[in-house]
Amino acid sequence: MAGRLIDTARGAYVRSPPFVRRSLAPLVAMLPTRLKFGSRYRTWRERTAKAEADPAYAAEQQLSSLRHLIAKAHEGSPYYRPLIEKAFGPDFDPMRLEIADLRRMPILTKADLRAAGDRALAVPRWQVDVAETSGSNAEKPFSFFLDKDRSAREMAFVYSVWAQAGYTERDARATLRGVGVGPGGALKHEWDPALRELRLSAFPLSRDDAALYLDQIDRRGIRYLYGYPSSIELFCRQMRALGRTPRLPFRGLLLISEPVYDHQRRIIADVLGEVPIATFYGLSEKAIFGAELPDEPGVYASNPLYGIAELITDCGRPVTEPGREGRLVGTGFLSTGMPFIRYDTGDSARLIEPPGPSNGYRLKVQALSPRRKPDYLVGVDGNRLVTMDLTPEQGHFFAGVQEFQFYQDTPGEVLIRYVPASDGDIEDVERLASYLGGRAGGRLQFSTQPVDRIAGGRGGKRAFIDQRLVVSLD
């Protein structure tokens, strides 16, 4: 019970309003690291490590979690109970289910769960927190519920990925996310001693901002940078313009929330050197968690202890052929107060390898395209072109361009919105547009538009592609 209270309190601190965190931070900072993270966190770190090394253990734990999730949903959720009984019969035994049986359940969308509301809960309402996705041009925000004590479990999965870059619970980090920090978002930077986190505003991230941030990073000797790839890319561009990098080289980059594009990796390496990058794919709804493989940039493997990841076509058929694209569907084990069973994330990916004993029951995919940030453009023929295949490898194509974004609302036509560098001119962006048009083989025509800045969305994210077209995967 004490461990659960600590886990709930830790999560409440992280999610509390800034004025509450500022009051509590000095006290929390005095706690030993083992108390900040707790025994439940350590147990889950051990479990994730064991599952990584032992496929049989991973399969056993995944199956056990599925059986208990279905039992919990059947017993406690008025919404899920008839769906489960329709799939398995009213007298089914959840402890006899197998992983393959999950496909008998229907695929659920945000619209389904939005309509279900509190009926989807498998526990009393007071045991969960309200959460919400940010929505997009194509969909409104989605409210749902998460377990109050999820923090320790969630951190165990995240830190197991960050450990690939050498990051530990005792390390400080600089964070580039959010539009403004501190009271009312009025500050450019703020130090949280409890979390050992230097929060930096990701927007607008001017050259003067970058110089200020480097001063703060140097002052605290911070060796890890955490945040959106788009923000870290811009930070690197500004560092290059300043002719300056941190006094102590970064030991690792912890990237979140956005796809990582090849041109971003090249810019980061050009400015910071070959710094290890640790990144993962996750959802606010906690239905799937996948880590990028250290030796295979852009390839993600789902974690079998976190949930069950499926790749399906638009018609609901499983994708089994490597190289074929599909939609990601997740069944989550991390937070079960509101079960997510065969939840259609709306995100897409390309199959590398289906889960099985040889890969530790981890679905391996690449070309992840989150629903709110698609990574494709649509050619004049209506087919998708993945932008990772278009962006140039040679750094000189980006000379004179500080930031850029693709905007598309018509097949075959793409607008390049760009922020000129101080030493740039129109020839620089025209050179980039000409290169991209040639690389697309006539399937895309590029035009250009200078802007003062690339608009940031919620939290300061900058979409690499503002895509207004939707293309079926079937």
C-alpha positions, 0 to 999 in steps of 0.5 A, a space after each residue: 500500500 505504501 508503495 502505491 501511495 508513493 507512486 500516486 504522489 510522484 505522478 501527482 507531483 509531475 502533473 501538478 500545476 507549476 505553483 504547486 511544483 515550485 512549493 514542493 520541489 525543494 522538499 522532493 529534491 532532498 529525497 534519496 533517488 531510491 525513494 523518488 522512484 520506489 520499489 515498484 519502479 525497480 521491480 518493473 525495470 527488472 521485469 523489462 530487462 528479463 523480458 528483453 533477455 528471455 522470450 519465454 518469460 516475455 510470452 508468459 507475462 504478456 499472456 497473463 496480462 491479457 487474461 487479467 485485462 479481459 477478466 477485469 474489463 468483463 467484471 467491471 465495465 458495462 461497456 466491455 462486458 457485452 463485447 467480450 461475451 459476444 466474442 467469447 460466450 457468456 460462460 467463457 474462462 478468461 484464464 484459458 484465453 490465448 493471444 490469438 483469441 484477441 482477434 475475436 474482439 472488435 477493433 475500437 476507435 476513439 469515437 466508440 470509446 468517446 460514446 461509451 464515456 464512463 461505461 468503459 471504466 472497469 474501476 470506480 471513477 475516483 481511482 482514475 485521472 482524466 486525460 486528453 489527446 490534443 486532437 488535430 485538423 481532422 479530429 477533436 480532442 479525445 478524453 479518457 481515463 488513466 490509473 492514478 498510480 501508473 507513474 512508476 510503471 510508465 517510468 520503468 519502460 521509458 528509462 529502460 529506453 533512455 538507458 540505451 543512451 547512458 541516461 540514469 535516474 541520477 542524471 540531469 537533463 535539459 528539456 525542450 518542450 512547451 511554449 513558455 515555462 514558469 508562472 503563466 508560461 512567462 519564462 524562457 527557462 526554469 530549473 526543477 531541482 526535484 526532477 533535476 530538469 532544466 525546462 527550456 521554452 521550445 518556441 520560438 527558439 530564436 538565436 538569442 534563446 539558443 545562446 541563453 539556453 547554452 549558458 544555462 546548460 553550461 552553468 549546470 553541467 547538463 549532459 543530456 537533452 530531452 525533447 521534440 526532434 523538431 525543437 532539437 533540430 532547430 536548436 542545433 541549427 542555431 548552435 551552428 549559426 552561433 558557432 557554439 556547442 555546450 562546454 561539456 558535450 552531450 552524452 545522449 539525446 532523449 527524443 519524444 513525441 515526433 517521428 525522427 527524420 533522416 535529415 534531422 539525424 544528419 543535422 544533429 550529428 553535424 553539430 553535436 557529433 555522433 551522440 547516442 539517440 534514444 527514442 520511443 513510440 508511445 501514446 497518451 492512451 498507453 496502449 502501445 510502447 515501442 523502442 527504436 532499436 539502437 542499431 537500426 534507426 527508424 525501426 521500432 520494436 513493441 514491448 510485450 509487457 506493456 501491451 499487444 501491438 497489431 498491424 492491420 489493413 484498413 479492412 481489419 486484416 492483419 498485415 503479415 507481409 514485410 514491407 506492407 503498410 498498415 494501421 497500429 492497433 493496441 491492447 494496453 496493460 500499463 493502465 487498465 482502469 479504463 481498458 484499451 482493448 484492440 484500440 485503433 490508434 489511427 497511426 500507420 507503420 510498415 511491417 518489418 517483422 511480426 511478433 514471435 519467439 525469435 524477436 521476443 514477441 515484439 512487433 517490429 515496424 518502421 516508417 511510423 506515421 503518427 495520426 497527428 503528424 503524417 510523414 508522407 506527401 501525396 503524388 499527382 497519381 494519388 500515391 503516398 511518398 514518404 518524405 524520409 525518401 526525399 530529404 537530401 543527405 547533403 547538408 549544403 541543400 539546407 544552407 540559407 534555410 533556418 527552418 522549413 515545413 511542407 504544406 499540402 492540400 492538393 495531390 501533387 502540389 507541395 508548398 515549402 514554408 521556410 524561415 530564411 537564415 540571416 545569410 540566406 536568399 531566395 536561391 537557397 530555397 529554390 535550390 532545395 525545391 528543385 532538388 526535391 522536385 527531381 527526387 520525386 520524379 515529377 510526381 510532386 511540384 514544389 513552390 515556396 513561401 517565406 514566413 517569419 516563423 513556423 507555427 508551433 502547435 500545442 506544447 511547441 511542436 512544429 509539424 514537419 508536414 502540415 498534411 491536409 490529405 488522407 490516403 487509405 492504406 489498402 
